């Protein structure tokens, strides 16, 4: 699918932006995601591509408080932090306490989890 999409001419992949369009933040005005919108047009409501673009949030809080809670809690292990020499192991008890109190945002916990895993996979040590 990717090879097919990349084989198409640029004008088929990205439409020319509509100058001075009052909805310049819309998909139609920006010209992005043209193939996706054209392919899905029969299933989308009329005018879907004219509404303003909007982002979406990742459910980090739900993940680290739910199915990934054990992984999240393991990220606060002082010995694990000390193994790499990158993180201050003395901060781990405070971070764990803040996490358990529900005052540490999920995306920060996610970043810590990813960093810990990256350090382990790359065998980074002090």
Secondary structure, 3 states (H helix, E strand, C coil): CHHHHHHCCHHHHCCCCCCCCCCCCEHHHHCCCHHHHHHHHHHCCCCHHHCECCCCCCCHHHHHHCCCHHHHHHCCCHHHHHHHCCCCHHHHHHHHHHHHCCCCCHHHHHHHHHHHHHHHHCCCCC
